[in-house]
């Protein structure tokens, strides 16, 4: 896949963790993910996310999927 065709979805995990006063380790324990896999999500290296993982993150962070995810424009800027 050419670089310009790669996904443009950004996960706002840092902001939500800060708002809830949680660490990545605490979140990993709450959602049942390894710290390594959660770090992949947080750092934007994930190629996919399961609905069950998204649901667990939303439950743990008391948020909606739209609070976690954002699609940037083709230049990487926020819409």
C-alpha positions in Angstrom: 0.0 0.0 0.0 1.5 3.4 -1.0 2.2 5.7 2.0 -0.5 8.1 0.9 -3.1 5.3 1.1 -2.2 4.3 4.7 -4.8 4.8 7.3 -5.3 8.3 8.8 -7.0 7.2 12.0 -5.6 8.7 15.2 -6.3 7.3 18.6 -6.5 10.0 21.4 -5.5 7.6 24.2 -3.0 10.0 25.9 -5.6 12.7 26.3 -8.2 10.3 27.7 -5.7 8.7 30.0 -4.7 12.1 31.4 -8.4 13.1 31.8 -9.1 10.0 33.8 -5.8 10.0 35.7 -4.9 6.5 34.5 -1.6 5.1 33.4 -1.2 2.9 30.4 -0.4 0.0 32.7 -3.7 0.5 34.7 -5.7 0.7 31.5 -4.1 -2.5 30.2 -5.1 -4.3 33.3 -8.7 -2.9 33.1 -9.2 -3.9 29.5 -7.3 -7.2 29.5 -4.7 -6.2 26.9 -1.0 -6.6 27.2 0.9 -3.4 27.8 2.8 -4.0 24.5 -0.5 -4.2 22.5 -1.9 -1.2 24.1 1.3 0.7 23.4 1.0 -0.2 19.7 -2.5 1.3 19.7 -1.4 4.4 21.6 1.6 5.1 19.3 -0.5 4.8 16.1 1.2 1.6 14.8 -1.9 -0.6 14.9 -3.4 -1.6 11.6 -6.8 -2.6 13.1 -8.7 -2.6 16.3 -11.4 -5.2 17.3 -14.8 -4.0 18.3 -14.4 -5.9 21.6 -11.2 -3.9 22.3 -12.8 -0.6 21.3 -15.8 -1.5 23.6 -13.5 -2.4 26.5 -11.5 0.9 26.1 -14.7 2.9 26.0 -16.0 1.2 29.1 -12.7 1.7 31.0 -12.4 5.3 29.9 -16.1 6.1 30.2 -16.2 7.5 26.7 -17.6 7.0 23.2 -15.7 5.7 20.1 -15.7 9.2 18.7 -13.9 10.5 21.8 -11.1 7.9 21.1 -10.8 8.0 17.3 -10.4 10.7 14.7 -9.7 10.6 11.0 -7.2 13.2 9.9 -7.2 14.8 6.4 -4.8 13.6 3.8 -2.0 15.9 5.0 -2.3 14.5 8.5 -4.0 17.5 10.0 -7.0 17.4 12.1 -10.3 18.0 10.4 
